[in-house]
Amino acid sequence: MHYRRCFVKGGCYFFTVNLAERDKSLLTDNIHLLRSSYQKMLATRPVKTIAAVVLPDHLHVIWQLPAGDCDFAQRWRQIKVNFSRHIVKNERISKSRLDKNERGIWQRRYWEHLIRDEDDLQKHVAYIHYNPVKHGYVLSPVDWPYSSIHKYIKLGWIKEDWGC
């Protein structure tokens, strides 16, 4: 199956990246490792992170890619590989993954959406910040520790009671 992706140099993208086993909480249980993997990626392939949220089994992020660069695929590959290297091997691994010598931590694919304009950006930022409430982890977005909402509040871009 061939997936069509929209590659725009210097583009702004919204991503959803999921664990293969959605009943696990590897991302929040290993938040330090995820952050380290993310920082390693940024050191070699910088992006501007506009908004982000990490939930137990998936994450959402908006990246502004550098001018002249549209290679988000290698960035995600680097994050996934760095994270996976340090996770104990106890996940279910399908025969197709075994045949390719792959781990079974991440879903192979991820969702990407090219942000079209300022309105589209603001809608996706709000989606990211409200996501922990949507999934029932907290009653207020500010109560979720793994979210860029705290940066937005600190900078005065939104109020602490946003989304309540």
FITOR-644308 format. One line per 10 residues: number of its first residue (from 1); their letters; for each residue x, y, z of N, C-alpha, C. Coordinates in pm, whole numbers, always signed. Layout:
NUM> a> X/Y/Z/X/Y/Z/X/Y/Z; ... $
END
This chain:
1> mhyrrcfvkg> +85/-117/+0/+0/+0/+0/+90/+124/+0; +55/+220/-80/+133/+344/-89/+56/+457/-23; +122/+523/+71/+62/+636/+139/+113/+763/+73; +24/+855/+51/+64/+983/-5/+84/+1081/+108; +198/+1138/+111/+230/+1239/+210/+256/+1369/+138; +226/+1477/+206/+246/+1609/+149/+376/+1666/+206; +476/+1677/+122/+606/+1727/+166/+623/+1871/+119; +622/+1963/+215/+639/+2105/+185/+761/+2154/+262; +860/+2200/+191/+981/+2251/+257/+945/+2370/+344; +989/+2364/+471/+957/+2470/+565/+813/+2467/+613 $
11> gcyfftvnla> +743/+2358/+587/+601/+2346/+623/+578/+2333/+772; +455/+2361/+809/+410/+2346/+947/+315/+2226/+949; +344/+2128/+1036/+271/+2002/+1036/+219/+1966/+1175; +101/+1906/+1176/+44/+1843/+1296/+64/+1693/+1280; +111/+1628/+1387/+134/+1484/+1385/+64/+1415/+1501; +20/+1292/+1476/-25/+1200/+1580/+59/+1074/+1564; +124/+1033/+1671/+210/+914/+1669/+163/+823/+1782; +136/+696/+1749/+76/+601/+1844/+167/+484/+1876; +150/+433/+1996/+210/+304/+2030/+135/+195/+1955; +200/+84/+1930/+135/-30/+1867/+32/-91/+1962 $
21> erdkslltdn> +68/-102/+2088/-22/-157/+2189/-83/-39/+2264; -206/-4/+2225/-269/+117/+2277/-311/+105/+2424; -302/-14/+2480/-336/-32/+2622/-215/-11/+2713; -100/+21/+2655/+22/+44/+2734/+33/+193/+2769; +120/+222/+2864/+144/+361/+2903/+295/+391/+2896; +359/+338/+2795/+505/+352/+2782/+551/+497/+2771; +472/+581/+2707/+520/+717/+2683/+526/+799/+2811; +422/+793/+2893/+426/+869/+3019/+509/+796/+3124; +511/+663/+3121/+593/+588/+3216/+743/+612/+3191; +777/+645/+3067/+916/+666/+3028/+934/+806/+2969 $
31> ihllrssyqk> +870/+904/+3030/+872/+1040/+2976/+1014/+1095/+2966; +1100/+1061/+3062/+1239/+1107/+3057/+1310/+1053/+2932; +1283/+929/+2897/+1343/+868/+2780/+1287/+930/+2651; +1158/+955/+2650/+1097/+1019/+2534/+1154/+1159/+2514; +1166/+1234/+2622/+1224/+1369/+2613/+1369/+1364/+2564; +1445/+1269/+2614/+1583/+1254/+2572/+1592/+1219/+2423; +1507/+1129/+2378/+1505/+1091/+2236/+1467/+1210/+2149; +1374/+1290/+2198/+1331/+1410/+2126/+1445/+1511/+2118; +1516/+1531/+2228/+1628/+1625/+2231/+1742/+1579/+2139; +1766/+1450/+2133/+1869/+1397/+2043/+1833/+1426/+1898 $
41> mlatrpvkti> +1705/+1410/+1865/+1660/+1441/+1731/+1680/+1590/+1701; +1641/+1675/+1796/+1653/+1820/+1774/+1798/+1863/+1755; +1890/+1793/+1819/+2033/+1828/+1807/+2085/+1805/+1666; +2030/+1708/+1596/+2078/+1676/+1461/+1985/+1724/+1351; +1856/+1736/+1382/+1755/+1777/+1283/+1658/+1876/+1350; +1698/+2000/+1367/+1614/+2094/+1441/+1479/+2120/+1376; +1381/+2145/+1460/+1248/+2191/+1421/+1201/+2287/+1530; +1104/+2367/+1498/+1039/+2450/+1600/+916/+2374/+1647; +911/+2343/+1775/+794/+2275/+1831/+695/+2382/+1873; +581/+2387/+1807/+480/+2489/+1834/+390/+2446/+1949 $
51> aavvlpdhlh> +352/+2320/+1951/+267/+2267/+2058/+288/+2116/+2064; +267/+2061/+2184/+284/+1916/+2201/+210/+1868/+2324; +168/+1743/+2318/+112/+1675/+2434/+151/+1528/+2424; +188/+1471/+2538/+222/+1329/+2545/+119/+1263/+2636; +50/+1163/+2583/-44/+1082/+2659/+18/+944/+2677; -40/+858/+2758/+23/+728/+2783/+53/+647/+2658; -35/+652/+2557/-22/+564/+2441/-4/+636/+2308; -7/+768/+2309/+14/+843/+2185/+57/+986/+2217; +102/+1053/+2113/+140/+1193/+2131/+95/+1273/+2009; +78/+1402/+2032/+48/+1497/+1924/+152/+1607/+1931 $
61> viwqlpagdc> +192/+1655/+1816/+289/+1764/+1812/+268/+1845/+1684; +299/+1973/+1692/+302/+2059/+1574/+445/+2107/+1558; +499/+2080/+1440/+634/+2121/+1406/+633/+2223/+1293; +717/+2322/+1307/+752/+2410/+1195/+889/+2366/+1147; +895/+2313/+1026/+1022/+2266/+972/+1106/+2383/+924; +1238/+2367/+924/+1325/+2473/+875/+1302/+2498/+725; +1329/+2620/+682/+1319/+2654/+540/+1406/+2558/+460; +1354/+2510/+351/+1430/+2419/+265/+1432/+2275/+311; +1359/+2240/+416/+1361/+2105/+474/+1218/+2053/+485; +1196/+1933/+435/+1063/+1870/+448/+1074/+1727/+502 $
71> dfaqrwrqik> +1187/+1692/+561/+1212/+1554/+602/+1166/+1527/+746; +1036/+1524/+764/+983/+1489/+896/+992/+1339/+921; +994/+1259/+816/+997/+1113/+832/+1123/+1067/+906; +1237/+1121/+871/+1361/+1081/+939/+1363/+1130/+1084; +1299/+1242/+1110/+1292/+1290/+1248/+1213/+1192/+1332; +1096/+1147/+1282/+1016/+1051/+1358/+1088/+918/+1372; +1155/+877/+1267/+1231/+752/+1273/+1336/+761/+1384; +1407/+872/+1390/+1512/+889/+1490/+1454/+886/+1632; +1344/+953/+1654/+1280/+953/+1786/+1238/+811/+1824; +1170/+743/+1733/+1121/+608/+1761/+1235/+511/+1789 $
81> vnfsrhivkn> +1339/+516/+1709/+1453/+425/+1728/+1522/+453/+1861; +1550/+579/+1890/+1618/+613/+2016/+1535/+570/+2137; +1407/+592/+2132/+1319/+554/+2242/+1316/+401/+2257; +1297/+332/+2146/+1280/+186/+2148/+1403/+113/+2199; +1520/+165/+2170/+1644/+100/+2212/+1653/+79/+2363; +1585/+164/+2438/+1598/+160/+2583/+1478/+98/+2654; +1383/+47/+2579/+1265/-17/+2637/+1287/-168/+2642; +1257/-227/+2755/+1270/-372/+2772/+1183/-442/+2668; +1237/-547/+2609/+1166/-620/+2504/+1063/-715/+2566; +941/-667/+2576/+833/-755/+2623/+702/-727/+2549 $
91> erisksrldk> +712/-656/+2436/+592/-626/+2358/+559/-742/+2263; +433/-745/+2219/+393/-841/+2117/+458/-799/+1984; +514/-896/+1915/+577/-865/+1786/+518/-959/+1682; +461/-900/+1579/+399/-979/+1471/+506/-1048/+1388; +463/-1148/+1312/+555/-1220/+1226/+618/-1126/+1124; +541/-1034/+1070/+597/-942/+970/+703/-852/+1031; +684/-813/+1157/+787/-733/+1223/+910/-818/+1254; +887/-941/+1299/+1000/-1031/+1324/+1082/-1051/+1197; +1012/-1072/+1084/+1081/-1093/+957/+1166/-973/+918; +1126/-854/+962/+1199/-731/+928/+1290/-685/+1042 $
101> nergiwqrry> +1301/-768/+1146/+1383/-736/+1262/+1341/-604/+1327; +1209/-584/+1339/+1153/-463/+1397/+1098/-491/+1536; +1097/-388/+1618/+1030/-395/+1747/+881/-375/+1725; +804/-398/+1830/+660/-381/+1821/+610/-269/+1910; +691/-167/+1933/+653/-59/+2025/+563/+43/+1958; +600/+90/+1841/+529/+197/+1773/+443/+143/+1658; +334/+210/+1631/+266/+183/+1505/+360/+227/+1393; +359/+152/+1285/+450/+184/+1175/+421/+321/+1116; +300/+353/+1102/+260/+479/+1040/+229/+583/+1146; +209/+704/+1102/+166/+813/+1188/+79/+904/+1103 $
111> wehlirdedd> +1/+984/+1170/-85/+1078/+1100/-12/+1211/+1089; -14/+1268/+970/+43/+1401/+951/-57/+1485/+874; -61/+1612/+911/-152/+1707/+846/-75/+1837/+825; -71/+1884/+703/-7/+2011/+672/-99/+2124/+718; -49/+2208/+805/-128/+2322/+855/-142/+2421/+740; -267/+2462/+714/-297/+2546/+598/-288/+2695/+625; -331/+2737/+745/-334/+2880/+773/-340/+2900/+925; -349/+3025/+968/-349/+3056/+1111/-468/+2994/+1184; -585/+2995/+1121/-704/+2934/+1183/-684/+2785/+1203; -631/+2718/+1103/-603/+2574/+1111/-501/+2547/+1223 $
121> lqkhvayihy> -400/+2632/+1232/-300/+2618/+1338/-364/+2631/+1475; -444/+2733/+1496/-507/+2755/+1627/-600/+2640/+1665; -671/+2585/+1570/-759/+2470/+1596/-678/+2348/+1639; -565/+2326/+1576/-483/+2210/+1612/-410/+2230/+1745; -369/+2351/+1775/-310/+2380/+1905/-413/+2353/+2014; -536/+2401/+1994/-643/+2378/+2093/-671/+2228/+2107; -673/+2156/+1995/-693/+2011/+2000/-586/+1944/+2085; -462/+1982/+2065/-350/+1926/+2142/-369/+1954/+2290; -397/+2077/+2325/-406/+2114/+2467/-528/+2054/+2536; -634/+2028/+2461/-755/+1971/+2521/-754/+1818/+2521 $
131> npvkhgyvls> -661/+1758/+2451/-660/+1612/+2434/-660/+1531/+2563; -586/+1569/+2668/-593/+1491/+2793/-732/+1492/+2857; -806/+1600/+2839/-944/+1607/+2890/-1032/+1516/+2805; -1017/+1525/+2674/-1095/+1441/+2581/-1082/+1294/+2615; -962/+1251/+2653/-939/+1110/+2683/-968/+1074/+2829; -1012/+1170/+2908/-1054/+1143/+3046/-942/+1134/+3148; -824/+1184/+3116/-712/+1178/+3211/-721/+1287/+3317; -776/+1401/+3280/-788/+1515/+3371/-919/+1589/+3341; -960/+1675/+3434/-1080/+1756/+3412/-1048/+1890/+3347; -924/+1935/+3365/-881/+2062/+3309/-748/+2043/+3236 $
141> pvdwpyssih> -730/+2103/+3119/-605/+2085/+3045/-481/+2122/+3125; -492/+2219/+3213/-376/+2264/+3291/-328/+2156/+3389; -412/+2060/+3420/-376/+1954/+3514/-289/+1845/+3453; -275/+1843/+3320/-193/+1741/+3255/-48/+1789/+3249; +46/+1717/+3307/+184/+1767/+3315/+263/+1762/+3184; +222/+1679/+3089/+302/+1657/+2969/+243/+1731/+2849; +229/+1861/+2863/+164/+1942/+2762/+232/+2078/+2750; +232/+2129/+2629/+286/+2263/+2606/+193/+2372/+2656; +76/+2335/+2707/-15/+2437/+2759/+51/+2518/+2869; +140/+2457/+2944/+207/+2528/+3054/+296/+2641/+3000 $
151> kyiklgwike> +360/+2618/+2887/+439/+2723/+2822/+348/+2835/+2773; +235/+2799/+2715/+140/+2898/+2664/+86/+2986/+2776; +60/+2924/+2891/+12/+3001/+3008/+122/+3092/+3060; +243/+3038/+3074/+356/+3116/+3125/+384/+3238/+3037; +370/+3222/+2906/+394/+3332/+2814/+275/+3428/+2802; +163/+3393/+2869/+46/+3479/+2866/-38/+3466/+2739; -16/+3361/+2663/-91/+3342/+2538/-231/+3291/+2564; -247/+3215/+2674/-380/+3170/+2716/-388/+3179/+2868; -509/+3178/+2919/-529/+3185/+3064/-528/+3045/+3123; -497/+3038/+3252/-486/+2909/+3321/-616/+2830/+3319 $
161> dwgc> -729/+2897/+3310/-858/+2828/+3310/-906/+2793/+3169; -819/+2805/+3070/-856/+2773/+2932/-905/+2628/+2926; -1014/+2606/+2856/-1064/+2471/+2834/-1147/+2414/+2947; -1170/+2494/+3053/-1250/+2444/+3165/-1398/+2464/+3136 $
END
